[in-house]
Structure formats: C-alpha cells, structure tokens
C-alpha cells in the first residue's frame, strides 16, 4: 500500500477534510487530559526524534477509539518521506502500551517511548541500507523504539511478555512488529523472514 498524505488518511478513515483543525485540537486535548497518567494498557505516550509528542487513550470500556487510532497512525507517519501515512495495525498499539506500562512500572514512573521509525514508504525503505525488503514497516505493522535510560535489550525483554510478533534487537533501538512470532539480533539474513 502506498503512503497517504494527512488529508487522504483522514478521508480514508471517513473524516471530512474540514476535520484537520479538529484533529489538531484532539491531539492537544489528549495530551492535556493524560498529563497525570500518560501510560497504561489503554494509552500511550509517544515521542519522535523531530520533537513531536502524543499522549492518547486509544482504548475505552467500549473498545478501540478509532479517532485515537487515527491520531496514532498519523503520528507514526514516515517523517522522512513527505509525512506519508497508513492506517497502522491497532494490535501494534496494544503491544507498545504493554511494553510501556511494564517498563514504567519497573522504573517507578511514566516513561515515553521514542519512535524512531513507524510506517515507511517503499521508497524510503528501499533507500535504507539494512532494511528488510519486505519490512513490516511498509504495512503499518511495525515500530522501532527506544526508551531513554534503558538499553534495547530491556525493551526487548519487556516486549517478550506481550509480543506474538517480531522482536529485533539492534545496537540503538528495538524493532517490534505484530506479524509472526520471531526474534533476531541485528539484521536478518537477506531474504530471511522468520527466525526462531
């Protein structure tokens, strides 16, 4: 699936293009309302290297909040390729929330997740030297994350309790995806898709 612009993502989610300002207000409102309790199994506190930040509650007693999933999907856009985005797999947010909540509990306070890569356009992915040709980033199933003050192996350990998908351990980040269960250290061999 090719990446979409913000306007196309909103349209695909059934929101009127006039909702752009409302979406921006929702981001600001979500951050304010979650200031005191930004982490938990139903919420996320995410940051990006460009300085952007999002705090949102994506699950309620009624189930997934599609507006918040949309905000998260937009936040996970390819910031290196014209801000293109796709609808991200909601199970990825459940995984990230589990990792974040458990690490925050062990830490004794809320820890944001730094997302170094979410969705990647095919062009951006192809330009990366060590990216898998069929990366789960292309489909909105993956995120590369860091937690300040903790090594990637700590993130991988936390993810191992929640993940039914892939966990890749790299020098400066941890890859998490919700495709198939597998683990690896560094770059998987060319053409390798599953590693146990």
C-alpha positions in Angstrom: 0.0 0.0 0.0 1.4 3.4 -0.9 1.7 6.1 1.7 -1.1 8.6 2.0 -1.0 12.3 2.9 -2.7 13.5 6.0 -5.7 14.6 4.0 -6.1 11.2 2.3 -5.6 9.3 5.6 -8.4 11.4 7.1 -10.6 10.8 4.1 -9.9 7.1 4.2 -10.9 7.0 7.8 -14.2 8.6 7.0 -13.4 12.0 8.4 -14.2 15.2 6.5 -11.2 17.2 5.3 -12.6 20.0 7.4 -11.7 17.8 10.4 -8.0 18.7 10.1 -8.3 21.5 12.7 -10.4 19.2 14.9 -7.7 16.6 14.7 -5.1 19.1 15.8 -7.3 20.1 18.7 -7.9 16.5 19.7 -4.1 15.9 19.8 -3.7 18.9 22.1 -6.6 17.9 24.3 -5.5 14.3 24.6 -2.1 15.4 25.8 -3.6 17.7 28.4 -6.1 15.2 29.8 -3.4 12.4 30.1 -0.8 14.6 31.7 -1.0 12.9 35.1 -1.3 9.3 33.9 0.2 9.0 30.4 0.9 5.3 30.4 -1.2 2.2 30.9 -2.5 -0.8 28.9 -5.1 1.5 27.2 -2.9 4.6 26.5 0.4 5.6 25.0 2.9 8.4 25.5 5.0 8.6 22.3 7.8 10.9 21.1 9.6 11.3 17.8 13.1 12.4 17.1 11.7 15.6 15.5 10.4 16.7 18.9 6.7 15.8 18.3 4.9 14.1 21.1 1.5 12.4 21.5 -0.3 11.2 24.6 -3.6 9.4 24.0 -6.0 6.9 25.3 -6.8 4.5 22.4 -9.0 2.0 24.3 -12.1 2.6 26.3 -14.5 0.3 28.0 -16.4 0.1 24.7 -13.2 -1.0 22.8 -10.9 0.8 20.4 -11.3 4.5 19.9 -10.9 4.9 16.1 -10.2 8.6 16.4 -7.3 7.9 18.7 -6.1 5.1 16.4 -6.2 7.6 13.6 -4.1 10.1 15.7 -1.6 7.3 16.4 -1.5 6.3 12.8 -0.7 9.9 11.8 1.9 10.2 14.5 3.6 7.0 13.1 3.8 8.5 9.6 7.0 8.5 7.6 8.5 11.8 8.6 11.4 11.3 6.2 9.2 10.9 3.2 6.7 13.8 2.9 4.8 12.8 6.0 3.0 9.9 4.3 0.9 7.6 6.5 -1.2 4.5 6.5 -3.7 3.1 9.0 -1.5 1.3 11.5 -2.5 -2.1 12.8 -4.1 -1.4 16.2 -2.6 -4.5 17.7 0.8 -2.7 17.4 -0.5 -0.1 19.8 -1.6 -2.7 22.3 1.9 -4.2 22.1 3.6 -0.8 22.6 1.2 0.0 25.5 2.1 -3.2 27.2 5.8 -2.6 26.8 5.5 1.0 28.0 3.3 0.2 31.0 5.5 -2.6 32.2 8.7 -0.6 31.8 7.1 2.4 33.6 6.0 0.2 36.5 9.5 -1.2 36.9 11.0 2.3 36.5 8.7 3.7 39.1 7.3 6.5 36.9 6.0 7.1 33.4 8.4 6.6 30.5 7.7 7.8 27.0 8.5 5.6 24.0 10.7 7.2 21.4 9.5 6.1 18.0 12.5 6.2 15.6 10.6 4.5 12.8 6.9 3.7 12.3 5.4 3.5 8.8 7.9 3.6 6.0 7.2 4.3 2.4 8.6 1.8 -0.2 11.0 4.5 -1.5 12.3 5.3 2.0 12.6 1.6 2.9 14.5 0.8 -0.3 16.9 3.6 0.4 17.9 2.2 3.8 21.0 0.0 3.7 19.9 -2.6 6.3 16.1 -2.6 5.8 14.4 -5.8 5.0 13.0 -5.8 1.5 9.5 -6.9 2.8 9.7 -4.9 6.1 6.6 -4.9 8.3 7.1 -1.1 8.4 5.8 -1.0 4.9 2.4 -2.3 6.0 1.9 -0.4 9.3 2.7 -3.5 11.4 6.0 -2.3 13.0 7.8 0.3 15.1 11.4 0.8 16.0 11.5 2.2 19.6 13.9 3.4 22.3 13.3 4.1 26.0 15.7 6.8 27.3 17.9 5.4 30.0 17.4 1.8 29.0 19.3 -0.4 26.5 17.4 -2.0 23.6 17.7 -5.4 25.3 15.5 -4.1 28.2 12.8 -3.1 25.7 13.1 -6.5 24.0 12.7 -8.2 27.3 9.6 -6.2 28.2 8.2 -6.9 24.7 8.8 -10.7 25.1 5.9 -10.8 27.7 3.4 -9.2 25.3 4.5 -9.9 21.7 3.1 -12.5 19.4 5.1 -11.0 16.6 8.7 -10.0 15.9 11.3 -8.6 18.2 14.5 -7.4 16.7 17.4 -6.3 18.8 19.7 -3.6 17.4 22.5 -1.5 18.8 20.4 1.6 19.4 16.8 0.5 19.1 14.3 -2.4 19.3 12.1 -3.4 16.4 8.6 -4.6 17.4 6.0 -5.9 15.0 2.7 -7.8 15.1 3.2 -10.1 12.1 4.7 -13.5 13.1 6.5 -14.6 16.2 10.3 -14.5 15.6 13.3 -12.9 17.2 16.7 -11.7 15.8 19.7 -9.7 16.7 20.8 -7.2 14.1 19.7 -7.5 10.5 18.1 -10.8 9.5 19.9 -12.5 6.6 18.8 -11.4 3.1 15.5 -13.0 2.2 15.0 -14.4 5.7 11.5 -13.7 7.0 11.2 -16.0 10.1 13.9 -16.8 12.6 13.3 -18.6 15.9 
